[in-house]
């Protein structure tokens, strides 16, 4: 039997989204025109299409594995696997992307400009924004499983130091220390909510 996120936990997230992100739209990359109606999503679509001319594997990875919070769009790879917020994987992704969407809403110019991956990642603020997103992921793990295990930290550390996010923070010892400190805050209840206000 697979684990499901409790209904009350899912409803708390949905209530937060309705209150904080009332214009949120959910779209799926396997559906035609997912990027329409959002200039930022259109730019992402063009960028991925251009890179895909040279690296088809990366383009496939983007479409099949990445979820994104782009302005007011919550973008999933497909509807079939990602429409049920009580599925732990989807719930964790939504918690992560909602942090980005709240940051984008609070900083509508600075967030997208400082996140740009066209520059070497270490020169952008991408690591800062992603650390906030992955703090949301850790909170979701804690809500679902009652702990944030080492495998979660291992995955996040590899994400920051590896090619998946263009080596955005290639300092494994520093990121691990930051993750360990954040896990303690999450498990002690020092970081709560979906917008990471302490």
Phi and psi in degrees as GROMACS dihedral restraints (atoms count N, CA, C in turn):
[ dihedral_restraints ]
;  ai    aj    ak    al  type     phi  dphi    fc
    3     4     5     6     1   -83.7    20    10
    4     5     6     7     1   151.9    20    10
    6     7     8     9     1   -74.4    20    10
    7     8     9    10     1   141.2    20    10
    9    10    11    12     1  -121.8    20    10
   10    11    12    13     1   145.1    20    10
   12    13    14    15     1   -72.1    20    10
   13    14    15    16     1   132.3    20    10
   15    16    17    18     1   -56.1    20    10
   16    17    18    19     1   144.6    20    10
   18    19    20    21     1   -54.1    20    10
   19    20    21    22     1   -42.5    20    10
   21    22    23    24     1   -62.8    20    10
   22    23    24    25     1   -38.2    20    10
   24    25    26    27     1   -66.4    20    10
   25    26    27    28     1   -41.9    20    10
   27    28    29    30     1   -65.5    20    10
   28    29    30    31     1   -42.4    20    10
   30    31    32    33     1   -63.7    20    10
   31    32    33    34     1   -36.1    20    10
   33    34    35    36     1   -61.0    20    10
   34    35    36    37     1   -42.1    20    10
   36    37    38    39     1   -65.6    20    10
   37    38    39    40     1   -45.6    20    10
   39    40    41    42     1   -62.8    20    10
   40    41    42    43     1   -39.7    20    10
   42    43    44    45     1   -63.1    20    10
   43    44    45    46     1   -43.5    20    10
   45    46    47    48     1   -59.4    20    10
   46    47    48    49     1   -45.6    20    10
   48    49    50    51     1   -61.6    20    10
   49    50    51    52     1   -45.5    20    10
   51    52    53    54     1   -61.4    20    10
   52    53    54    55     1   -40.1    20    10
   54    55    56    57     1   -76.5    20    10
   55    56    57    58     1   -43.7    20    10
   57    58    59    60     1   -92.9    20    10
   58    59    60    61     1   -27.9    20    10
   60    61    62    63     1  -132.1    20    10
   61    62    63    64     1    60.1    20    10
   63    64    65    66     1   -62.9    20    10
   64    65    66    67     1   -21.5    20    10
   66    67    68    69     1   -97.0    20    10
   67    68    69    70     1    13.0    20    10
   69    70    71    72     1   -59.6    20    10
   70    71    72    73     1   135.1    20    10
   72    73    74    75     1  -124.1    20    10
   73    74    75    76     1   141.1    20    10
   75    76    77    78     1  -104.1    20    10
   76    77    78    79     1   128.7    20    10
   78    79    80    81     1  -132.4    20    10
   79    80    81    82     1   163.1    20    10
   81    82    83    84     1  -127.8    20    10
   82    83    84    85     1   132.0    20    10
   84    85    86    87     1   -66.3    20    10
   85    86    87    88     1   -20.5    20    10
   87    88    89    90     1   -86.3    20    10
   88    89    90    91     1     3.8    20    10
   90    91    92    93     1  -107.5    20    10
   91    92    93    94     1   134.6    20    10
   93    94    95    96     1   -51.6    20    10
   94    95    96    97     1   133.4    20    10
   96    97    98    99     1    72.6    20    10
   97    98    99   100     1    25.0    20    10
   99   100   101   102     1   -54.9    20    10
  100   101   102   103     1   -26.6    20    10
  102   103   104   105     1   -87.6    20    10
  103   104   105   106     1    -8.1    20    10
  105   106   107   108     1   -69.4    20    10
  106   107   108   109     1   144.8    20    10
  108   109   110   111     1    89.7    20    10
  109   110   111   112     1     2.5    20    10
  111   112   113   114     1  -143.1    20    10
  112   113   114   115     1   116.5    20    10
  114   115   116   117     1   -58.7    20    10
  115   116   117   118     1   -43.7    20    10
  117   118   119   120     1   -63.0    20    10
  118   119   120   121     1   -42.3    20    10
  120   121   122   123     1   -66.3    20    10
  121   122   123   124     1   -36.6    20    10
  123   124   125   126     1   -62.7    20    10
  124   125   126   127     1   -42.6    20    10
  126   127   128   129     1   -61.9    20    10
  127   128   129   130     1   -44.0    20    10
  129   130   131   132     1   -60.8    20    10
  130   131   132   133     1   -45.5    20    10
  132   133   134   135     1   -57.5    20    10
  133   134   135   136     1   -46.5    20    10
  135   136   137   138     1   -64.1    20    10
  136   137   138   139     1   -41.6    20    10
  138   139   140   141     1   -61.7    20    10
  139   140   141   142     1   -48.0    20    10
  141   142   143   144     1   -64.7    20    10
  142   143   144   145     1   -39.3    20    10
  144   145   146   147     1   -62.8    20    10
  145   146   147   148     1   -43.7    20    10
  147   148   149   150     1   -64.3    20    10
  148   149   150   151     1   -47.9    20    10
  150   151   152   153     1   -62.9    20    10
  151   152   153   154     1   -36.2    20    10
  153   154   155   156     1   -62.2    20    10
  154   155   156   157     1   -22.6    20    10
  156   157   158   159     1   -64.3    20    10
  157   158   159   160     1   -28.2    20    10
  159   160   161   162     1  -105.0    20    10
  160   161   162   163     1   -24.3    20    10
  162   163   164   165     1  -141.7    20    10
  163   164   165   166     1    85.9    20    10
  165   166   167   168     1   -63.9    20    10
  166   167   168   169     1   -33.6    20    10
  168   169   170   171     1   -62.8    20    10
  169   170   171   172     1   -43.1    20    10
  171   172   173   174     1   -63.7    20    10
  172   173   174   175     1   -42.0    20    10
  174   175   176   177     1   -61.9    20    10
  175   176   177   178     1   -44.7    20    10
  177   178   179   180     1   -61.0    20    10
  178   179   180   181     1   -42.6    20    10
  180   181   182   183     1   -60.1    20    10
  181   182   183   184     1   -43.6    20    10
  183   184   185   186     1   -59.8    20    10
  184   185   186   187     1   -45.1    20    10
  186   187   188   189     1   -74.7    20    10
  187   188   189   190     1   -32.8    20    10
  189   190   191   192     1   -97.1    20    10
  190   191   192   193     1   -21.6    20    10
  192   193   194   195     1  -121.2    20    10
  193   194   195   196     1   -31.4    20    10
  195   196   197   198     1   -83.2    20    10
  196   197   198   199     1   137.2    20    10
  198   199   200   201     1  -111.2    20    10
  199   200   201   202     1   154.0    20    10
  201   202   203   204     1  -142.7    20    10
  202   203   204   205     1   147.2    20    10
  204   205   206   207     1  -106.8    20    10
  205   206   207   208     1   108.1    20    10
  207   208   209   210     1  -121.8    20    10
  208   209   210   211     1   103.6    20    10
  210   211   212   213     1    60.3    20    10
  211   212   213   214     1  -118.3    20    10
  213   214   215   216     1   -99.4    20    10
  214   215   216   217     1     9.9    20    10
  216   217   218   219     1  -100.8    20    10
  217   218   219   220     1   128.3    20    10
  219   220   221   222     1  -100.6    20    10
  220   221   222   223     1   111.8    20    10
  222   223   224   225     1  -110.2    20    10
  223   224   225   226     1   119.3    20    10
  225   226   227   228     1  -109.0    20    10
  226   227   228   229     1   158.1    20    10
  228   229   230   231     1   -60.5    20    10
  229   230   231   232     1   -42.8    20    10
  231   232   233   234     1  -158.5    20    10
  232   233   234   235     1   157.5    20    10
  234   235   236   237     1   -73.0    20    10
  235   236   237   238     1   -38.7    20    10
  237   238   239   240     1   -58.3    20    10
  238   239   240   241     1   -43.1    20    10
  240   241   242   243     1   -94.9    20    10
  241   242   243   244     1   -14.6    20    10
  243   244   245   246     1  -125.7    20    10
  244   245   246   247     1    15.2    20    10
  246   247   248   249     1   -90.5    20    10
  247   248   249   250     1   -15.8    20    10
  249   250   251   252     1   -96.1    20    10
  250   251   252   253     1   105.6    20    10
  252   253   254   255     1   -70.2    20    10
  253   254   255   256     1   -12.1    20    10
  255   256   257   258     1   -83.7    20    10
  256   257   258   259     1    -6.9    20    10
  258   259   260   261     1   -74.0    20    10
  259   260   261   262     1   125.9    20    10
  261   262   263   264     1   -54.3    20    10
  262   263   264   265     1   -39.6    20    10
  264   265   266   267     1   -63.1    20    10
  265   266   267   268     1   -47.7    20    10
  267   268   269   270     1   -64.8    20    10
  268   269   270   271     1   -42.7    20    10
  270   271   272   273     1   -58.1    20    10
  271   272   273   274     1   -45.0    20    10
  273   274   275   276     1   -64.8    20    10
  274   275   276   277     1   -39.4    20    10
  276   277   278   279     1   -65.0    20    10
  277   278   279   280     1   -45.3    20    10
  279   280   281   282     1   -60.7    20    10
  280   281   282   283     1   -43.9    20    10
  282   283   284   285     1   -59.7    20    10
  283   284   285   286     1   -40.5    20    10
  285   286   287   288     1   -65.3    20    10
  286   287   288   289     1   -51.2    20    10
  288   289   290   291     1   -70.5    20    10
  289   290   291   292     1   -31.2    20    10
  291   292   293   294     1   -63.1    20    10
  292   293   294   295     1   -35.5    20    10
  294   295   296   297     1   -60.4    20    10
  295   296   297   298     1   -46.9    20    10
  297   298   299   300     1   -60.4    20    10
  298   299   300   301     1   -42.4    20    10
  300   301   302   303     1   -66.8    20    10
  301   302   303   304     1   -37.0    20    10
  303   304   305   306     1   -67.6    20    10
  304   305   306   307     1   -40.4    20    10
  306   307   308   309     1   -63.0    20    10
  307   308   309   310     1   -42.5    20    10
  309   310   311   312     1   -61.8    20    10
  310   311   312   313     1   -41.5    20    10
  312   313   314   315     1   -64.8    20    10
  313   314   315   316     1   -41.6    20    10
  315   316   317   318     1   -72.5    20    10
  316   317   318   319     1   -29.9    20    10
  318   319   320   321     1  -131.1    20    10
  319   320   321   322     1    68.3    20    10
  321   322   323   324     1   -64.6    20    10
  322   323   324   325     1   -21.2    20    10
  324   325   326   327     1  -102.1    20    10
  325   326   327   328     1   -48.7    20    10
  327   328   329   330     1   -65.2    20    10
  328   329   330   331     1   -42.1    20    10
  330   331   332   333     1   -57.2    20    10
  331   332   333   334     1   -57.7    20    10
  333   334   335   336     1   -66.2    20    10
  334   335   336   337     1   -36.7    20    10
  336   337   338   339     1   -66.6    20    10
  337   338   339   340     1   -40.9    20    10
  339   340   341   342     1   -78.9    20    10
  340   341   342   343     1   -12.3    20    10
  342   343   344   345     1   -91.6    20    10
  343   344   345   346     1   -15.9    20    10
  345   346   347   348     1   -45.2    20    10
  346   347   348   349     1   124.9    20    10
  348   349   350   351     1   -90.5    20    10
  349   350   351   352     1     0.3    20    10
  351   352   353   354     1   -72.1    20    10
  352   353   354   355     1   -22.8    20    10
  354   355   356   357     1   -86.4    20    10
  355   356   357   358     1   160.5    20    10
  357   358   359   360     1   -55.1    20    10
  358   359   360   361     1   131.5    20    10
  360   361   362   363     1   -57.3    20    10
  361   362   363   364     1   -32.3    20    10
  363   364   365   366     1   -67.3    20    10
  364   365   366   367     1   -17.5    20    10
  366   367   368   369     1   -90.8    20    10
  367   368   369   370     1    -4.0    20    10
  369   370   371   372     1  -106.3    20    10
  370   371   372   373     1   177.1    20    10
  372   373   374   375     1   -96.0    20    10
  373   374   375   376     1    17.6    20    10
  375   376   377   378     1   -55.8    20    10
  376   377   378   379     1   -41.9    20    10
  378   379   380   381     1   -61.8    20    10
  379   380   381   382     1   -38.9    20    10
  381   382   383   384     1   -61.1    20    10
  382   383   384   385     1   -51.0    20    10
  384   385   386   387     1   -65.0    20    10
  385   386   387   388     1   -40.7    20    10
  387   388   389   390     1   -68.9    20    10
  388   389   390   391     1   -32.1    20    10
  390   391   392   393     1   -63.1    20    10
  391   392   393   394     1   -39.7    20    10
  393   394   395   396     1   -63.0    20    10
  394   395   396   397     1   -44.0    20    10
  396   397   398   399     1   -60.8    20    10
  397   398   399   400     1   -44.0    20    10
  399   400   401   402     1   -74.1    20    10
  400   401   402   403     1   -20.2    20    10
  402   403   404   405     1   -66.2    20    10
  403   404   405   406     1   -39.6    20    10
  405   406   407   408     1   -60.9    20    10
  406   407   408   409     1   -38.0    20    10
  408   409   410   411     1   -63.6    20    10
  409   410   411   412     1   -43.8    20    10
  411   412   413   414     1   -63.8    20    10
  412   413   414   415     1   -39.9    20    10
  414   415   416   417     1   -60.6    20    10
  415   416   417   418     1   -41.4    20    10
  417   418   419   420     1   -64.0    20    10
  418   419   420   421     1   -44.3    20    10
  420   421   422   423     1   -57.6    20    10
  421   422   423   424     1   -42.6    20    10
  423   424   425   426     1   -64.8    20    10
  424   425   426   427     1   -42.6    20    10
  426   427   428   429     1   -63.1    20    10
  427   428   429   430     1   -37.3    20    10
  429   430   431   432     1   -83.3    20    10
  430   431   432   433     1   -42.2    20    10
  432   433   434   435     1  -110.4    20    10
  433   434   435   436     1    -9.5    20    10
  435   436   437   438     1    79.1    20    10
  436   437   438   439     1     6.8    20    10
  438   439   440   441     1  -164.1    20    10
  439   440   441   442     1   164.9    20    10
  441   442   443   444     1  -119.1    20    10
  442   443   444   445     1    99.4    20    10
  444   445   446   447     1   -75.3    20    10
  445   446   447   448     1   164.6    20    10
  447   448   449   450     1   -57.0    20    10
  448   449   450   451     1   -37.6    20    10
  450   451   452   453     1   -59.1    20    10
  451   452   453   454     1   -31.9    20    10
  453   454   455   456     1   -66.1    20    10
  454   455   456   457     1   -47.1    20    10
  456   457   458   459     1   -64.5    20    10
  457   458   459   460     1   -38.1    20    10
  459   460   461   462     1   -59.7    20    10
  460   461   462   463     1   -45.9    20    10
  462   463   464   465     1   -61.8    20    10
  463   464   465   466     1   -47.0    20    10
  465   466   467   468     1   -65.0    20    10
  466   467   468   469     1   -41.8    20    10
  468   469   470   471     1   -59.4    20    10
  469   470   471   472     1   -46.1    20    10
  471   472   473   474     1   -62.7    20    10
  472   473   474   475     1   -34.7    20    10
  474   475   476   477     1   -63.7    20    10
  475   476   477   478     1   -42.7    20    10
  477   478   479   480     1   -71.6    20    10
  478   479   480   481     1   -35.3    20    10
  480   481   482   483     1   -97.8    20    10
  481   482   483   484     1    -8.5    20    10
  483   484   485   486     1  -106.2    20    10
  484   485   486   487     1  -172.6    20    10
  486   487   488   489     1   -77.4    20    10
  487   488   489   490     1   -17.8    20    10
  489   490   491   492     1   -54.2    20    10
  490   491   492   493     1   -40.3    20    10
  492   493   494   495     1  -116.3    20    10
  493   494   495   496     1    34.7    20    10
  495   496   497   498     1    58.3    20    10
  496   497   498   499     1    41.4    20    10
  498   499   500   501     1    53.1    20    10
  499   500   501   502     1    48.3    20    10
  501   502   503   504     1   -66.9    20    10
  502   503   504   505     1   -22.8    20    10
  504   505   506   507     1  -149.5    20    10
  505   506   507   508     1    81.2    20    10
  507   508   509   510     1   -81.8    20    10
  508   509   510   511     1    48.3    20    10
  510   511   512   513     1  -128.7    20    10
  511   512   513   514     1    82.5    20    10
  513   514   515   516     1   -58.5    20    10
  514   515   516   517     1   -40.2    20    10
  516   517   518   519     1   -67.7    20    10
  517   518   519   520     1   -40.3    20    10
  519   520   521   522     1   -67.6    20    10
  520   521   522   523     1   -46.1    20    10
  522   523   524   525     1   -66.4    20    10
  523   524   525   526     1   -35.1    20    10
  525   526   527   528     1   -65.1    20    10
  526   527   528   529     1   -42.3    20    10
  528   529   530   531     1   -61.5    20    10
  529   530   531   532     1   -43.3    20    10
  531   532   533   534     1   -62.9    20    10
  532   533   534   535     1   -41.3    20    10
  534   535   536   537     1   -65.7    20    10
  535   536   537   538     1   -41.9    20    10
  537   538   539   540     1   -61.3    20    10
  538   539   540   541     1   -44.1    20    10
  540   541   542   543     1   -63.6    20    10
  541   542   543   544     1   -40.9    20    10
  543   544   545   546     1   -68.5    20    10
  544   545   546   547     1   -38.9    20    10
  546   547   548   549     1   -59.1    20    10
  547   548   549   550     1   -42.4    20    10
  549   550   551   552     1   -61.1    20    10
  550   551   552   553     1   -44.3    20    10
  552   553   554   555     1   -62.7    20    10
  553   554   555   556     1   -42.0    20    10
  555   556   557   558     1   -63.1    20    10
  556   557   558   559     1   -49.7    20    10
  558   559   560   561     1   -70.9    20    10
  559   560   561   562     1   -22.4    20    10
  561   562   563   564     1   -88.3    20    10
  562   563   564   565     1    -4.9    20    10
  564   565   566   567     1    80.4    20    10
  565   566   567   568     1    17.1    20    10
  567   568   569   570     1   -79.7    20    10
  568   569   570   571     1   -20.4    20    10
  570   571   572   573     1  -120.7    20    10
  571   572   573   574     1   123.3    20    10
  573   574   575   576     1  -136.8    20    10
  574   575   576   577     1   172.4    20    10
  576   577   578   579     1    81.2    20    10
  577   578   579   580     1  -176.3    20    10
  579   580   581   582     1  -104.3    20    10
  580   581   582   583     1    -7.7    20    10
  582   583   584   585     1  -111.7    20    10
  583   584   585   586     1     9.8    20    10
  585   586   587   588     1    64.6    20    10
  586   587   588   589     1    28.1    20    10
  588   589   590   591     1   -80.4    20    10
  589   590   591   592     1   128.7    20    10
